[in-house]
Amino acid sequence: MFDGVINVYKEKGYTSHDVVAKMRGILKQKKIGHTGTLDPDAEGVLPVCLGKATKLCDMLTDKTKTYQATLLLGLETDTQDTSGITRAEYEVLVSEEQAEAAIMSFVGDYAQIPPMYSARKVNGKKLYELARAGQEIEREATQVTVYSIRIDEIHLPRVKMTVCCSKGTYIRTLCYDIGRKLNCGGCMEYLLRTRVERFCLTDSLTLSQIEQKREEGELAAYILPVDQMFTDYPAVSVLAEYDGLVHNGNRIKAEQLNPANKADLTPCIRVYDSAGMFIGIYEQEQEPSDYKPRKVFLGGQ
């Protein structure tokens, strides 16, 4: 069984759940999860967690993401992208300078109302389920952050741009909101996710490439070990007599660590046993010398 994170290139037409299902078939293992939904029409980076790394899924959804997108002005649809049903069409009378100013005004913190065609839940129901049943309900805005927007090309009514944003940001909705600000409507025509945290487009593998690497016995080289997801935290090991404590997911004290590591202690540490087996991430308690487990992977090297 494989343990770690693999950088999958999600191709157009697949849902993120489709990717997981196909990966289960390719790798012949059930414990697989994705780290953040990409719409079926979108392409690009989808980190997929394997084995013990599935405990990472919720941590990776929090990471910064980068997209290349095409905004199409003059059109509004029910899905906020060109795959949806047209709701309104407008003449685009704005200048390139006006379009650019409106787009750049969204850099920073931004209260975004999630689209009806999304996996967000309201009162236990996914919004897209309600939308498919012909219902539209009021949604609360979510605070998201657009860290940067780079305008790559403008040929109105289209604008190609690169967006770096926080978790939970819908690029479809950003396109819709830009169109509303310009009073000419807008939707998303194209979306490519180019980066999630350290996972880049250039290093991603399609499902067929993953299958080929597995058949050739080379796939392990493309799977990032669990502990390497936490290189921001110092690596420390316990003394041999305390291996039993960490193997059972217990709290530890600074004096139970290898003396050579004590200068490296920070509020979060990457803990190994005395033989170098990765245990998990520990965090400082109120007493600075005490550490409790935050995520235990035990053996997910």
SERO-4910 file (N, C-alpha, C, O; in steps of 0.05 Angstrom, whole numbers):
BEGIN
 pado doro    nc1    nc2    nc3   cac1   cac2   cac3    cc1    cc2    cc3    oc1    oc2    oc3
  Met    A     17    -24      0      0      0      0     17     25      0     38     26     13
  Phe    A      9     45    -15     24     70    -17     15     89      5     -9     91     11
  Asp    A     34    103     17     28    124     37     42    150     28     66    150     22
  Gly    A     27    171     26     39    197     18     20    213      1     -4    207      0
  Val    A     30    234    -12     14    252    -28     24    252    -57     48    255    -61
  Ile    A      6    248    -76     14    249   -104      0    272   -118    -23    278   -112
  Asn    A     15    285   -135      5    308   -150     -8    299   -176      5    293   -196
  Val    A    -35    298   -176    -50    289   -199    -58    313   -216    -67    334   -206
  Tyr    A    -56    310   -243    -67    329   -261    -96    320   -267   -100    301   -282
  Lys    A   -115    335   -256   -143    329   -262   -150    339   -289   -149    363   -295
  Glu    A   -159    320   -306   -166    328   -333   -195    337   -335   -211    330   -318
  Lys    A   -201    352   -356   -228    362   -360   -248    338   -363   -242    318   -375
  Gly    A   -271    342   -351   -292    321   -353   -294    303   -329   -314    290   -324
  Tyr    A   -272    302   -312   -273    286   -288   -280    303   -264   -272    326   -262
  Thr    A   -296    292   -246   -299    305   -220   -276    297   -202   -261    278   -209
  Ser    A   -272    311   -180   -251    303   -162   -256    275   -150   -238    260   -145
  His    A   -282    269   -146   -289    242   -136   -283    221   -157   -275    198   -150
  Asp    A   -286    227   -183   -279    209   -204   -249    202   -203   -241    179   -206
  Val    A   -233    222   -198   -204    218   -196   -198    198   -173   -181    180   -177
  Val    A   -210    203   -150   -205    185   -127   -214    156   -134   -199    137   -129
  Ala    A   -237    153   -147   -247    126   -154   -228    113   -174   -222     89   -171
  Lys    A   -218    127   -193   -199    116   -212   -172    109   -199   -160     89   -206
  Met    A   -163    126   -181   -138    120   -167   -141     95   -150   -122     79   -148
  Arg    A   -164     91   -138   -168     66   -123   -166     41   -141   -155     21   -132
  Gly    A   -175     44   -165   -173     22   -184   -144     18   -193   -135     -5   -195
  Ile    A   -130     39   -198   -102     38   -208    -84     26   -187    -67      9   -192
  Leu    A    -87     36   -162    -69     28   -140    -78      4   -124    -63     -7   -108
  Lys    A   -103     -4   -129   -115    -27   -114   -114    -22    -84   -108    -41    -69
  Gln    A   -121      2    -76   -124      8    -47   -147     27    -44   -152     44    -61
  Lys    A   -160     24    -21   -185     40    -16   -179     66     -3   -194     86     -7
  Lys    A   -158     68     14   -154     92     30   -141    114     14   -117    117     13
  Ile    A   -158    129      0   -149    151    -18   -169    174    -15   -193    169    -13
  Gly    A   -159    198    -14   -176    222    -12   -164    246    -27   -140    248    -28
  His    A   -181    263    -37   -171    288    -50   -171    311    -30   -182    309     -8
  Thr    A   -159    333    -39   -154    355    -20   -168    381    -27   -159    402    -19
  Gly    A   -189    379    -43   -203    403    -50   -215    401    -78   -201    395    -97
  Thr    A   -241    404    -79   -256    399   -104   -248    418   -126   -245    442   -123
  Leu    A   -245    406   -150   -243    421   -175   -267    415   -192   -275    392   -195
  Asp    A   -280    435   -203   -303    431   -220   -297    412   -243   -274    411   -252
  Pro    A   -317    397   -253   -311    379   -276   -299    392   -300   -282    379   -313
  Asp    A   -306    417   -306   -295    430   -330   -268    442   -325   -254    451   -343
  Ala    A   -260    443   -299   -233    455   -293   -212    433   -295   -217    409   -293
  Glu    A   -187    442   -299   -165    424   -301   -143    432   -281   -144    454   -269
  Gly    A   -123    414   -278   -100    422   -263    -94    406   -238   -103    384   -234
  Val    A    -79    419   -220    -67    406   -197    -88    398   -177   -105    413   -167
  Leu    A    -88    372   -170   -105    360   -149    -88    341   -132    -85    318   -139
  Pro    A    -77    351   -110    -62    333    -92    -81    311    -81   -103    317    -71
  Val    A    -72    287    -83    -88    264    -74    -72    249    -52    -48    243    -56
  Cys    A    -85    245    -30    -72    232     -7    -77    202     -7    -99    193    -12
  Leu    A    -56    187     -2    -56    158     -3    -50    147     25    -33    156     39
  Gly    A    -65    126     32    -60    111     57    -61    129     82    -81    143     86
  Lys    A    -40    128     98    -40    144    123    -41    173    118    -50    189    135
  Ala    A    -34    182     94    -34    211     87    -63    221     84    -66    246     83
  Thr    A    -83    204     84   -111    214     82   -117    232    107   -136    248    105
  Lys    A   -102    229    128   -106    246    152    -98    275    145   -105    294    160
  Leu    A    -84    278    123    -75    305    115    -96    321    100    -94    345     97
  Cys    A   -117    307     90   -135    320     71   -146    347     81   -146    367     66
  Asp    A   -155    348    106   -166    373    117   -145    394    120   -151    418    118
  Met    A   -119    386    124    -98    406    127    -90    418    100    -83    441     99
  Leu    A    -92    402     79    -84    412     52   -106    430     40   -100    447     23
  Thr    A   -131    426     47   -152    443     36   -148    472     45   -159    490     33
  Asp    A   -133    476     67   -129    503     77   -107    519     62   -103    542     67
  Lys    A    -94    506     43    -70    518     31    -78    538      9    -99    537     -3
  Thr    A    -59    556      4    -61    576    -17    -61    562    -44    -46    543    -49
  Lys    A    -78    572    -62    -80    560    -89    -77    582   -110    -83    605   -106
  Thr    A    -67    573   -134    -62    591   -156    -77    580   -181    -75    556   -187
  Tyr    A    -90    598   -195   -106    590   -219   -100    608   -242    -93    632   -239
  Gln    A   -102    597   -266   -104    613   -291   -133    611   -300   -144    589   -302
  Ala    A   -145    634   -305   -173    635   -311   -178    654   -334   -164    673   -339
  Thr    A   -200    648   -349   -209    666   -369   -237    677   -361   -255    661   -357
  Leu    A   -239    703   -358   -264    717   -352   -277    725   -378   -264    737   -395
  Leu    A   -302    718   -381   -317    726   -405   -338    746   -395   -357    739   -381
  Leu    A   -335    771   -404   -354    792   -397   -378    791   -416   -376    782   -438
  Gly    A   -401    802   -406   -425    804   -423   -444    780   -420   -465    780   -433
  Leu    A   -437    760   -404   -454    737   -402   -457    728   -372   -437    726   -358
  Glu    A   -481    723   -363   -486    711   -337   -501    685   -340   -519    683   -356
  Thr    A   -492    665   -325   -505    638   -326   -513    629   -298   -504    641   -279
  Asp    A   -529    608   -297   -537    598   -270   -514    585   -255   -515    584   -230
  Thr    A   -494    576   -269   -471    563   -256   -447    582   -253   -427    575   -240
  Gln    A   -449    606   -264   -428    626   -264   -404    618   -281   -383    630   -280
  Asp    A   -408    598   -298   -388    591   -318   -403    585   -344   -427    585   -345
  Thr    A   -387    581   -366   -400    578   -392   -414    551   -396   -426    547   -417
  Ser    A   -411    533   -377   -425    507   -379   -455    510   -371   -470    491   -376
  Gly    A   -462    532   -359   -489    535   -349   -509    547   -369   -503    552   -392
  Ile    A   -534    550   -359   -555    561   -375   -554    592   -374   -551    603   -352
  Thr    A   -556    604   -397   -554    634   -398   -577    647   -383   -600    640   -387
  Arg    A   -570    665   -366   -590    681   -351   -593    709   -363   -615    720   -363
  Ala    A   -571    720   -372   -572    747   -383   -548    752   -401   -526    741   -396
  Glu    A   -552    768   -421   -530    777   -439   -530    807   -440   -552    819   -441
  Tyr    A   -506    819   -441   -504    848   -441   -483    856   -461   -466    841   -469
  Glu    A   -486    880   -470   -466    892   -488   -443    901   -470   -447    914   -449
  Val    A   -418    896   -478   -395    903   -463   -384    929   -473   -372    931   -495
  Leu    A   -389    951   -458   -381    977   -467   -358    989   -451   -349   1011   -456
  Val    A   -347    973   -432   -325    983   -416   -299    983   -431   -296    968   -451
  Ser    A   -280    999   -422   -254   1000   -435   -236    979   -421   -243    969   -400
  Glu    A   -213    974   -433   -194    955   -421   -184    966   -394   -181    951   -375
  Glu    A   -181    992   -392   -172   1005   -367   -193   1002   -345   -186    996   -322
  Gln    A   -218   1005   -352   -239   1001   -332   -241    972   -323   -245    967   -300
  Ala    A   -239    954   -342   -239    925   -335   -216    918   -316   -220    904   -297
  Glu    A   -192    928   -323   -169    922   -306   -173    934   -278   -166    921   -259
  Ala    A   -183    958   -276   -187    971   -250   -207    955   -233   -202    951   -209
  Ala    A   -228    946   -245   -248    931   -231   -237    904   -221   -242    896   -199
  Ile    A   -222    891   -238   -210    865   -231   -190    869   -208   -191    854   -188
  Met    A   -173    888   -209   -153    892   -188   -165    901   -162   -152    898   -141
  Ser    A   -189    912   -163   -202    920   -138   -210    897   -120   -216    901    -96
  Phe    A   -209    873   -131   -216    849   -115   -192    837   -100   -195    818    -85
  Val    A   -169    849   -104   -145    839    -89   -148    848    -59   -154    871    -53
  Gly    A   -144    828    -42   -148    833    -13   -170    816     -2   -179    797    -14
  Asp    A   -179    823     22   -201    808     35   -227    815     20   -231    838     11
  Tyr    A   -245    795     19   -268    798      1   -290    779     11   -285    755     15
  Ala    A   -313    790     16   -337    775     25   -350    763      0   -363    778    -15
  Gln    A   -348    737     -3   -357    724    -28   -381    706    -21   -380    689     -3
  Ile    A   -403    709    -36   -426    691    -33   -422    666    -50   -419    669    -74
  Pro    A   -421    643    -37   -416    618    -53   -438    613    -74   -461    620    -69
  Pro    A   -431    602    -97   -451    598   -118   -470    575   -110   -463    558    -94
  Met    A   -494    576   -122   -513    554   -116   -503    527   -127   -507    507   -114
  Tyr    A   -489    528   -149   -477    503   -160   -450    499   -147   -429    504   -159
  Ser    A   -450    490   -122   -426    485   -107   -431    464    -86   -455    457    -81
  Ala    A   -410    453    -75   -413    431    -55   -417    441    -27   -418    425     -8
  Arg    A   -419    468    -24   -424    479      3   -450    468     14   -469    464     -1
  Lys    A   -450    464     40   -475    454     53   -489    476     68   -477    492     82
  Val    A   -515    476     66   -533    494     82   -554    477     94   -570    464     79
  Asn    A   -556    476    120   -575    459    134   -573    430    125   -593    416    122
  Gly    A   -548    421    122   -543    393    115   -547    385     86   -542    362     79
  Lys    A   -555    404     70   -559    399     41   -538    413     24   -531    436     29
  Lys    A   -527    398      5   -508    411    -13   -523    430    -32   -544    424    -41
  Leu    A   -510    453    -36   -524    474    -52   -530    464    -80   -551    471    -91
  Tyr    A   -512    449    -92   -518    440   -119   -542    422   -121   -556    421   -142
  Glu    A   -547    407    -99   -571    390    -99   -596    407    -99   -616    400   -113
  Leu    A   -596    429    -84   -619    447    -84   -622    461   -111   -644    464   -121
  Ala    A   -599    468   -123   -600    482   -149   -611    464   -170   -627    473   -187
  Arg    A   -603    439   -170   -614    420   -190   -643    415   -187   -657    408   -206
  Ala    A   -653    419   -162   -682    416   -157   -697    442   -163   -721    444   -157
  Gly    A   -683    462   -174   -696    487   -181   -699    507   -159   -713    527   -161
  Gln    A   -684    502   -137   -686    520   -114   -662    539   -113   -639    531   -119
  Glu    A   -667    564   -105   -645    582    -99   -650    594    -72   -671    605    -67
  Ile    A   -631    591    -54   -634    600    -26   -614    622    -20   -594    625    -34
  Glu    A   -619    636      1   -601    657     10   -576    644     22   -579    625     38
  Arg    A   -553    654     15   -528    643     26   -512    665     40   -512    688     31
  Glu    A   -500    657     62   -483    676     76   -456    680     61   -445    660     51
  Ala    A   -446    704     61   -420    709     49   -398    697     66   -400    696     90
  Thr    A   -377    688     52   -354    677     66   -330    695     61   -327    705     39
  Gln    A   -315    700     82   -292    718     79   -269    702     66   -260    682     77
  Val    A   -260    710     43   -238    698     29   -217    720     24   -222    743     27
  Thr    A   -193    711     15   -172    730      9   -161    725    -19   -153    703    -25
  Val    A   -160    745    -35   -146    744    -61   -119    757    -57   -117    782    -54
  Tyr    A    -99    741    -57    -72    751    -51    -60    768    -74    -47    788    -70
  Ser    A    -66    759    -98    -56    774   -121    -71    766   -146    -82    744   -148
  Ile    A    -73    785   -165    -84    779   -191    -64    791   -212    -56    814   -210
  Arg    A    -57    775   -231    -40    785   -253    -56    782   -278    -65    761   -285
  Ile    A    -60    804   -292    -75    804   -317    -55    796   -339    -36    811   -345
  Asp    A    -60    773   -352    -42    763   -372    -48    772   -400    -30    776   -417
  Glu    A    -74    777   -405    -82    785   -432   -110    796   -431   -127    785   -418
  Ile    A   -114    818   -445   -141    830   -448   -148    833   -477   -135    848   -492
  His    A   -169    819   -486   -181    824   -512   -211    822   -507   -224    802   -510
  Leu    A   -222    845   -498   -251    845   -490   -269    833   -512   -265    839   -535
  Pro    A   -288    817   -503   -298    814   -476   -283    794   -458   -293    786   -437
  Arg    A   -259    784   -467   -245    764   -451   -221    776   -437   -207    794   -448
  Val    A   -216    766   -413   -192    774   -398   -180    748   -386   -193    733   -372
  Lys    A   -155    743   -393   -140    721   -381   -124    731   -358   -111    751   -359
  Met    A   -126    717   -335   -113    726   -311   -103    703   -294   -113    680   -296
  Thr    A    -84    709   -277    -73    689   -258    -80    699   -230    -74    722   -223
  Val    A    -94    682   -215   -104    690   -188    -92    672   -167    -93    647   -169
  Cys    A    -81    684   -146    -71    670   -122    -90    677   -100    -94    700    -93
  Cys    A   -102    656    -87   -123    661    -67   -123    641    -45   -109    621    -45
  Ser    A   -139    647    -25   -142    630     -1   -161    607     -7   -174    606    -27
  Lys    A   -162    589     13   -181    567     10   -210    577      9   -216    599     19
  Gly    A   -227    562     -4   -255    570     -5   -262    591    -25   -286    599    -27
  Thr    A   -243    600    -41   -249    621    -61   -259    608    -87   -246    590    -97
  Tyr    A   -282    617    -96   -293    607   -121   -285    627   -143   -293    650   -143
  Ile    A   -269    617   -162   -261    635   -184   -285    641   -202   -286    663   -214
  Arg    A   -304    622   -205   -328    628   -220   -343    652   -208   -352    670   -223
  Thr    A   -344    653   -182   -359    675   -169   -343    701   -171   -355    722   -173
  Leu    A   -316    699   -169   -300    723   -174   -306    735   -201   -309    759   -204
  Cys    A   -308    718   -222   -314    727   -249   -342    740   -250   -345    761   -262
  Tyr    A   -361    727   -236   -388    738   -235   -388    765   -221   -401    784   -231
  Asp    A   -374    767   -199   -373    792   -184   -360    815   -199   -368    838   -197
  Ile    A   -339    808   -214   -325    828   -230   -345    839   -251   -346    863   -256
  Gly    A   -360    820   -264   -379    828   -284   -401    846   -272   -409    866   -285
  Arg    A   -409    840   -248   -430    857   -235   -418    885   -229   -432    905   -232
  Lys    A   -393    885   -220   -381    911   -214   -379    929   -239   -381    953   -237
  Leu    A   -375    916   -262   -373    931   -287   -400    936   -300   -401    948   -322
  Asn    A   -421    926   -287   -448    929   -298   -452    917   -326   -468    927   -341
  Cys    A   -437    896   -331   -441    883   -357   -442    853   -355   -443    838   -375
  Gly    A   -443    843   -330   -444    814   -326   -418    800   -333   -401    811   -348
  Gly    A   -414    776   -323   -390    762   -328   -392    733   -318   -408    727   -301
  Cys    A   -376    716   -330   -375    688   -321   -347    677   -327   -331    690   -341
  Met    A   -342    653   -318   -316    640   -322   -317    622   -347   -335    605   -349
  Glu    A   -298    626   -365   -297    610   -389   -278    587   -387   -281    566   -400
  Tyr    A   -257    590   -371   -235    570   -370   -222    572   -343   -219    594   -332
  Leu    A   -214    548   -332   -200    548   -306   -179    526   -306   -185    503   -312
  Leu    A   -155    534   -298   -133    515   -295   -120    521   -268   -110    543   -263
  Arg    A   -120    501   -250   -106    505   -224    -77    497   -228    -70    475   -235
  Thr    A    -59    516   -223    -31    512   -229    -14    506   -204      9    497   -206
  Arg    A    -25    511   -181    -10    506   -156    -28    503   -132    -47    518   -128
  Val    A    -21    484   -115    -33    481    -88     -9    477    -69      4    456    -70
  Glu    A     -4    497    -53     19    496    -35     45    490    -51     52    506    -69
  Arg    A     59    468    -46     84    462    -61     79    447    -87     97    443   -102
  Phe    A     54    438    -91     48    421   -115     43    439   -139     24    454   -140
  Cys    A     60    436   -159     59    453   -183     49    437   -207     51    412   -208
  Leu    A     39    451   -227     29    439   -251     50    423   -266     44    402   -276
  Thr    A     75    433   -266     96    420   -281    103    393   -270    115    376   -284
  Asp    A     97    388   -245    104    362   -232     80    343   -231     83    321   -220
  Ser    A     57    351   -242     33    334   -239     32    312   -260     44    314   -281
  Leu    A     18    291   -253     16    267   -270    -14    262   -277    -31    263   -259
  Thr    A    -20    256   -302    -47    248   -309    -52    220   -298    -33    206   -291
  Leu    A    -77    212   -298    -84    185   -289    -70    163   -306    -61    143   -295
  Ser    A    -69    168   -332    -56    148   -349    -26    146   -343    -14    125   -345
  Gln    A    -13    169   -337     15    169   -330     20    155   -304     40    140   -300
  Ile    A      1    159   -285      4    145   -259      1    115   -262     17    100   -250
  Glu    A    -17    107   -279    -20     78   -284      5     67   -297     14     45   -290
  Gln    A     17     82   -316     41     73   -329     65     71   -309     80     51   -309
  Lys    A     67     91   -292     89     91   -272     86     67   -252    105     54   -244
  Arg    A     61     61   -245     56     38   -227     64     12   -241     77     -5   -228
  Glu    A     57      9   -266     64    -16   -281     94    -19   -284    104    -41   -285
  Glu    A    108      4   -286    137      3   -289    151      2   -263    176      0   -262
  Gly    A    136      2   -241    148      1   -214    162     26   -205    180     26   -188
  Glu    A    155     49   -218    169     74   -212    151     95   -197    160    117   -192
  Leu    A    127     87   -189    109    106   -178    117    118   -152    112    141   -146
  Ala    A    131    101   -135    139    111   -108    155    136   -109    154    152    -91
  Ala    A    170    140   -131    188    163   -134    171    189   -137    182    211   -133
  Tyr    A    146    186   -144    129    210   -149    110    215   -125     93    233   -127
  Ile    A    113    200   -104     95    203    -80    111    217    -58    132    207    -50
  Leu    A    101    240    -49    115    255    -28    109    242     -1     86    239      6
  Pro    A    130    233     14    125    221     40    111    240     59    113    265     56
  Val    A     95    229     77     78    245     94     95    266    110     87    289    111
  Asp    A    117    257    121    133    275    138    144    299    122    149    320    134
  Gln    A    147    296     96    158    318     80    138    340     75    144    361     64
  Met    A    113    335     83     93    356     81     96    376    104     83    397    104
  Phe    A    113    370    123    116    386    147    144    396    152    153    399    174
  Thr    A    158    402    130    186    410    132    189    438    145    212    445    152
  Asp    A    167    452    148    169    478    163    173    474    193    182    492    207
  Tyr    A    167    450    202    169    444    231    196    429    235    203    412    219
  Pro    A    210    435    257    235    421    262    230    391    268    210    384    281
  Ala    A    248    374    259    247    346    263    261    339    289    284    346    293
  Val    A    247    325    308    259    317    333    252    287    337    233    277    327
  Ser    A    269    274    353    265    245    359    265    241    389    277    256    404
  Val    A    250    221    398    249    215    426    272    195    433    282    181    416
  Leu    A    279    195    458    299    175    468    286    147    466    262    145    468
  Ala    A    303    127    463    293    100    458    273     90    480    254     76    474
  Glu    A    278     98    505    260     88    526    232    101    525    214     92    540
  Tyr    A    229    120    508    202    133    506    188    127    479    168    138    473
  Asp    A    200    108    464    187    100    439    158     91    443    140     97    428
  Gly    A    154     76    465    127     65    471    107     87    474     84     84    466
  Leu    A    115    110    486     97    133    489     87    143    463     62    146    459
  Val    A    105    148    444     96    160    419     83    139    401     65    146    385
  His    A     91    114    404     77     93    388     48     90    395     31     81    379
  Asn    A     41     98    420     14     97    429      0    124    429    -22    127    440
  Gly    A     13    144    416      0    170    413     -2    186    438    -20    203    441
  Asn    A     17    182    457     16    196    483     30    223    481     45    229    463
  Arg    A     25    240    502     39    265    505     68    259    511     75    238    522
  Ile    A     85    279    505    114    276    512    123    302    525    111    323    522
  Lys    A    146    301    538    158    324    550    185    329    537    197    311    525
  Ala    A    194    354    538    219    361    525    242    344    534    260    338    518
  Glu    A    242    337    560    265    321    570    265    292    559    285    278    563
  Gln    A    243    284    546    242    257    535    252    256    506    253    235    493
  Leu    A    260    279    496    271    281    469    301    278    468    314    282    489
  Asn    A    311    271    446    340    269    442    352    296    448    344    316    437
  Pro    A    372    297    466    384    323    474    393    340    451    393    364    452
  Ala    A    402    327    429    412    341    406    390    358    393    396    377    378
  Asn    A    364    352    398    342    366    385    331    389    402    316    405    391
  Lys    A    340    392    427    326    410    444    328    439    436    311    456    443
  Ala    A    350    446    422    353    474    412    334    480    390    329    504    383
  Asp    A    321    459    378    304    463    355    274    466    362    258    469    344
  Leu    A    268    465    387    240    464    395    225    490    388    234    512    393
  Thr    A    201    486    377    183    508    369    155    499    378    151    477    387
  Pro    A    135    517    376    108    509    384     97    484    370     81    469    381
  Cys    A    106    479    345     98    454    331    124    439    323    142    452    312
  Ile    A    124    413    327    148    397    320    140    372    305    117    362    308
  Arg    A    159    362    290    155    337    274    169    315    290    194    316    293
  Val    A    154    296    300    165    277    319    170    250    306    154    239    291
  Tyr    A    194    238    312    202    212    303    209    195    327    215    206    348
  Asp    A    208    168    324    218    152    346    248    150    344    260    161    326
  Ser    A    260    135    362    290    134    363    302    121    339    325    124    333
  Ala    A    285    104    324    295     90    301    290    106    275    297     97    253
  Gly    A    278    130    278    274    147    254    247    144    241    242    154    220
  Met    A    228    129    254    201    126    243    185    151    249    184    160    272
  Phe    A    172    162    229    156    186    232    131    179    248    117    160    242
  Ile    A    126    195    269    103    190    286     81    210    279     58    202    274
  Gly    A     87    236    279     67    256    273     75    284    282     98    289    288
  Ile    A     55    301    282     59    329    289     49    333    318     27    326    324
  Tyr    A     67    345    334     60    351    362     60    381    366     75    395    353
  Glu    A     43    391    384     42    419    389     45    424    419     37    408    436
  Gln    A     56    448    425     62    455    453     36    460    468     17    471    458
  Glu    A     36    450    493     14    456    511     19    481    527     39    495    522
  Gln    A      2    487    546      6    511    562     33    511    577     46    532    579
  Glu    A     41    488    586     67    485    598     87    481    575     85    461    561
  Pro    A    106    500    571    123    499    547    138    474    542    146    467    520
  Ser    A    144    459    563    159    434    560    142    410    553    152    388    549
  Asp    A    115    413    552     97    391    546     87    394    518     80    415    509
  Tyr    A     86    371    504     75    370    477     54    349    474     56    327    485
  Lys    A     32    356    460     11    336    456      8    331    426     15    348    409
  Pro    A     -1    307    418     -4    301    390    -25    317    376    -48    320    387
  Arg    A    -19    328    353    -39    343    337    -49    325    315    -73    323    310
  Lys    A    -31    311    301    -37    292    280    -17    269    283      7    274    281
  Val    A    -27    244    287     -9    221    289    -12    205    263    -34    197    256
  Phe    A     11    199    251     11    183    226     24    156    230     18    137    216
  Leu    A     41    154    250     55    129    258     62    111    234     46     94    226
  Gly    A     86    115    224     95     97    203     91    109    175     99     97    155
  Gly    A     78    133    173     73    144    147     97    158    137     97    182    131
  Gln    A    119    144    134    145    156    126    144    162     96    163    172     85
***
